[in-house]
């Protein structure tokens, strides 16, 4: 092979390789061109959206929760704007030093704050402390920390101008604005409003360049609610309940003031209670609203309902007398007793003297079927439907479980359990002529009266209901077990109740643990208000009877209400 032939072979190899390289470059160029066309053409809108999402941020604009007013426009709950302090740990070079500067201003532990920041060092937003007071705010501002590291953000905070008044009715809002308990929870959909949205453009460093007003959704603030509660009556009730707590040292007390004609709750309170401004200080027992979440055997406060039903069915007559066996009556295997030895008592005096034997004999005439119908008609065994969370329905056993004991026990207010709200609602039925009412708390929405269906049904005749109220229940206060509830110049009607509690150890009725209660109202011929006071386990030294423990307190509250409403001078 000659030198020329070798050179020719090398040229051919070079040319082949060159053509391959050129072809490869051409293919690469064509591919890049196609990809560029694909990006610039077909996928242009998709990539534009991605870029926009990277530049545009959204922020939720919190709606301001609505105010809560009492029936006379007094402010019970409102919302104020307060500053909260946050940090951007990723922008802070020396987190322990940052904690050392900030913690003393906020009353926080330096080491704990430093450890939390180090644990969250990759986060872009961390709350340091929410809802600062003025002292904390001024202390932080004096540090003049870089805005890129931390800042302040305005938040809503619930404020209760009347303090702890009506705490169980109102409930509270937690640090995240969620309603907890009371109408704050039950009517949260009305109160909380609708959050809005704000969109804005950020640069690569996260700074806001522009707010996109055309895509901003403004928040809708919550509604203003007006309650049926009257703050003045509420305060009087709470003060009297606290006095009872101090005097008789019970497990708890509760009270309700109700307009029997409209079903409006004028006041509702339990003790012990809590301050919604400082919920962290509340004891565990203080969270329970005894008016709706505690169930007791009603005892003798149940008896007027039974008499009204027996009269309606013409199973007894108003002028009739029943023989009360001089204090001991055998009913099957059971012997019933009265506190005193009574012979013949009129139907009215059976209520005035609160004779268990007389009531048991009325129960025999009614029978279990009618007694069960009575409990259902007067609303026992089911919630009243008031605008509060956690309301219990009480306890009424199925009729198939009733027996001869039940025939005697139910008319005495035993073998069933009810909330205080159920009891005062049942007595409102008698006080307004036999019409069962739905108790309620909401009076107006955005200062416009709301129409609430309050008449459920006619469960007793007006004639017999009025007689029970104006005759025997007035006599209970004039000369019976409720004499300590008398008020000068006006006819007060009422009924005492002293119910034995079941001993959880023995399963039998206790001789030392009682629930003492008293329900009353006035004027008897046209009741303007009902008051119920319930005392759970008053101390033995104070006495156990509803007429001695609960009646004086109920009378004090009723007197104030009647004076406040202009009924009493």
KAGIKA-V498617 format. One record per pair of residues at least 24 apart in sequence whose C-alpha atoms are under 8 Angstrom apart, sorted by the first residue. I is the first residue (numbers start at 1). J is the second residue. Records with the same first field share a line. If there is no record, write none. Layout:
I=J + J
//
This chain:
55=201 + 202 + 203 + 204
56=199 + 200 + 201 + 202
57=199 + 200 + 201 + 202
58=197 + 198 + 199 + 200
59=197 + 198 + 199
60=195 + 196 + 197 + 198
61=195 + 196 + 197 + 198 + 218 + 219
62=194 + 195 + 196 + 219
63=192 + 193 + 194 + 195 + 196 + 219 + 220 + 221 + 222
64=156 + 192 + 193 + 220 + 221 + 222
65=191 + 192 + 193 + 221 + 222 + 223
66=190 + 191 + 192 + 193 + 221 + 222 + 223 + 224 + 225
67=191 + 222 + 223 + 224 + 225
68=224 + 225 + 226 + 227
69=224 + 225 + 226 + 227
70=226 + 227 + 228 + 229 + 230 + 231
71=226 + 227 + 228 + 229 + 230 + 443
72=230
73=226
74=231
75=160 + 161 + 162
76=160 + 161 + 162
77=158 + 159 + 160 + 161 + 162 + 170
78=158 + 159 + 160 + 161
79=156 + 157 + 158 + 159
80=156 + 157 + 158 + 159
81=154 + 155 + 156 + 157
82=131 + 132 + 133 + 154 + 155 + 156 + 157
83=130 + 131 + 132 + 137 + 152 + 153 + 154 + 155
84=127 + 129 + 130 + 131 + 132 + 152 + 153 + 154 + 155
85=127 + 128 + 129 + 130 + 131 + 132 + 150 + 151 + 152 + 153
86=125 + 126 + 127 + 128 + 129 + 150 + 151 + 152 + 153
87=124 + 125 + 126 + 127 + 128 + 149 + 150 + 151
88=123 + 124 + 125 + 126 + 148 + 149 + 150
89=117 + 118 + 120 + 121 + 122 + 123 + 124 + 125 + 126 + 149
90=121 + 122 + 123 + 124
91=124 + 148 + 149
92=149
101=143
102=140
105=136 + 139 + 140
106=136
131=155 + 157
159=277
160=276 + 277
163=275 + 276 + 277
164=274 + 275 + 276 + 277
165=231 + 234 + 235 + 238
166=231 + 234 + 267 + 268 + 269
167=269 + 273 + 274 + 275 + 276
168=268 + 269 + 270 + 273 + 287 + 288 + 289
169=268 + 269 + 388
171=276
172=276
181=388 + 389
182=388 + 389
183=387 + 388 + 389
185=388 + 389
186=387 + 388 + 389
187=387
190=222 + 223
191=222 + 223 + 224 + 225
192=221 + 222 + 223
193=219 + 220 + 221 + 222 + 223
194=219 + 220 + 221 + 222
195=219 + 220 + 221
196=220
223=445 + 446
224=445 + 446 + 447
225=442 + 443 + 444 + 445 + 446 + 447
226=442 + 443 + 444 + 445 + 446 + 447
227=441 + 442 + 443 + 444
228=264 + 265 + 266 + 440 + 441 + 442 + 443
229=264 + 265 + 266 + 267 + 268 + 441
230=266 + 267
231=267
233=266 + 267 + 560 + 561
234=266 + 267 + 268 + 269
236=557 + 560
237=267 + 268 + 269 + 557
238=269 + 270 + 271
240=553 + 556 + 557
241=270 + 271 + 553
242=271 + 272
244=553
245=271
247=542
248=538 + 539 + 541 + 542 + 549
249=538 + 539
250=535 + 536 + 537 + 538 + 539
251=535 + 536 + 537 + 538
252=290 + 535 + 536 + 537
253=290 + 533 + 534 + 535 + 536
254=290 + 291 + 533 + 534 + 535
255=291 + 420 + 531 + 532 + 533 + 534
256=291 + 420 + 421 + 424 + 530 + 531 + 532 + 533
257=529 + 530 + 531 + 532
258=424 + 428 + 529 + 530 + 531
259=428 + 528 + 529 + 530
260=425 + 428 + 429 + 431 + 432 + 437 + 527 + 528 + 529 + 530
261=428 + 431 + 432 + 437 + 528
262=437 + 454
263=425 + 428 + 437 + 438 + 439 + 440 + 454
264=439 + 440 + 441
265=439 + 440 + 441
290=419 + 420
291=419 + 420 + 421
292=390 + 391 + 392 + 419 + 420 + 421
293=390 + 391 + 392 + 419
294=392 + 418 + 419 + 420
295=392 + 394 + 395 + 417 + 418 + 419 + 420
296=417 + 418 + 419 + 420 + 501 + 515
297=413 + 414 + 415 + 416 + 417 + 418 + 499 + 500 + 501
298=413 + 414 + 416 + 417 + 418 + 423 + 497 + 498 + 499
299=412 + 413 + 414 + 497 + 498 + 499
300=354 + 412 + 413 + 495 + 496 + 497 + 498 + 499
301=413 + 423 + 495 + 496 + 497 + 517 + 518 + 519
302=411 + 412 + 413 + 423
303=351 + 359 + 411 + 412 + 413
304=351 + 468 + 473
305=426 + 427 + 430
306=362 + 363 + 371 + 374 + 411
307=347 + 362 + 468
308=460 + 464 + 465 + 468
309=374 + 460
310=362 + 366
311=464
312=460 + 461 + 464
315=365 + 366
316=362
317=347
318=346 + 347 + 348
319=346 + 347
320=346 + 347
321=345 + 346 + 347
322=346 + 347 + 358 + 361
323=358
324=355 + 357 + 358
325=357
327=357
328=357
329=357
331=404 + 405 + 408
332=404
334=405
348=468 + 471 + 472
349=472
351=472 + 473 + 476
352=472 + 473 + 475 + 476 + 479 + 480 + 481
353=476 + 480 + 481
354=481
356=412
359=408 + 411 + 412
360=407 + 408 + 409 + 411 + 412
361=408
362=411
363=407 + 408 + 410 + 411
364=407 + 408
367=407
368=399 + 402 + 403 + 406 + 407
369=399
371=407 + 410 + 411
372=399
377=459
378=426 + 429 + 436 + 459
379=422 + 426
380=418 + 422
381=418
383=422
384=421 + 422 + 438 + 439
385=438 + 439 + 440
386=438 + 439 + 440 + 441
387=440 + 441 + 442
392=419
393=418 + 419
394=418 + 419
413=499
414=499
420=532 + 534
424=519 + 530 + 531 + 532
427=519
428=530
429=459 + 460
430=460 + 465 + 466 + 468 + 469
431=465 + 466 + 469 + 526 + 527
432=462 + 466 + 527
433=460 + 461 + 462 + 463 + 465 + 466
434=458 + 459 + 460 + 461 + 462 + 465 + 466
435=459 + 460 + 462
466=525
469=493 + 494 + 524
470=524 + 525
474=524
481=547
482=547 + 548 + 551
483=547
484=547 + 548 + 551 + 552 + 555
485=551 + 552 + 554 + 555
486=555
487=555 + 559
489=568
490=522 + 523 + 568
491=522 + 523 + 524
492=520 + 521 + 522 + 523 + 524
493=520 + 521 + 522 + 523 + 524
494=518 + 519 + 520 + 521
495=519 + 520
496=545 + 546 + 547 + 551
497=545 + 546 + 547
498=544 + 545 + 546
512=540
513=537 + 538
514=538 + 544
515=544 + 546
516=544 + 545 + 546 + 549 + 550
517=545 + 546 + 547 + 549 + 550 + 551
518=546 + 547 + 550 + 551 + 554
519=551 + 554
520=554 + 555 + 558
521=558
522=558
528=562
529=558 + 561 + 562
530=558
531=557 + 558
//
